[in-house]
Amino acid sequence: MRRIATLLAAACLCTACVGSVLRSDADAPARYRLDGPAVEPGGTTLPLAITVARPRSPLSLDTDRIAVTTPGLGFDYLAGARWSDPAPQMLQQVLVDALARDARFATAVAAPSRVPTDLMLDVEIVRFEAAYADVGAPPTVMVEFGVNLVNVRSGRLVTSFRIAATAASASNDRGSVVAAFEQATDQALREAISRVAADAAPKS
């Protein structure tokens, strides 16, 4: 009986070692927040106010847990780590801050807001995960957003497009994975903001 118990304990320890990177039951998780791209003012300021709606997402991403995909269509969350807020809420604020720093819109606010606005930025989170080809190797972060810009006054769709970006994590630890999220998100948001500002500008 003692030998059987010892073998079972060893098997459990081995399983824990293999799955430790992705285990979802870690205590006292570390909290991480994305700062967004450190953009400089991007040109002539449009006399327009833009509001950023809370991004839409699948239920699996509407959480403060950091999503990962694993081989064989597996889905899990990074162990011992959380976003500072649910991912859609965090990305909403990152977008507002980036638009304000870019300064190509006179005003940028998060919805709901009492500030009257001309445009609404509606974002769908399609992918926001660290993809593991092998659970023992560093993942590649996949970020994909569907972007819609709507004229609030007329209800007209001004522009609609998708943005995707990837970033390889330097190593298989939480800090490196979050750094890859920052890199991929920054790349996607820079391109999205540039396209939104260009499409919102009056056409000559």
Secondary structure, DSSP 8 states (H G I E B T S, - for coil): -HHHHHHHHHHHHHHHHHHTTT-S--SS-EEE----------SS-EEEEEEE---B--GGGSSSEEEEEETTTEEEEEEEEEESS-HHHHHHHHHHHHHHHH--EEEEEESS-SS--SEEEEEEEEEEEEE-SSTTS--EEEEEEEEEEEETTT--EEEEEEEEEEEE-SSSSHHHHHHHHHHHHHHHHHHHHHHHHHHHS---
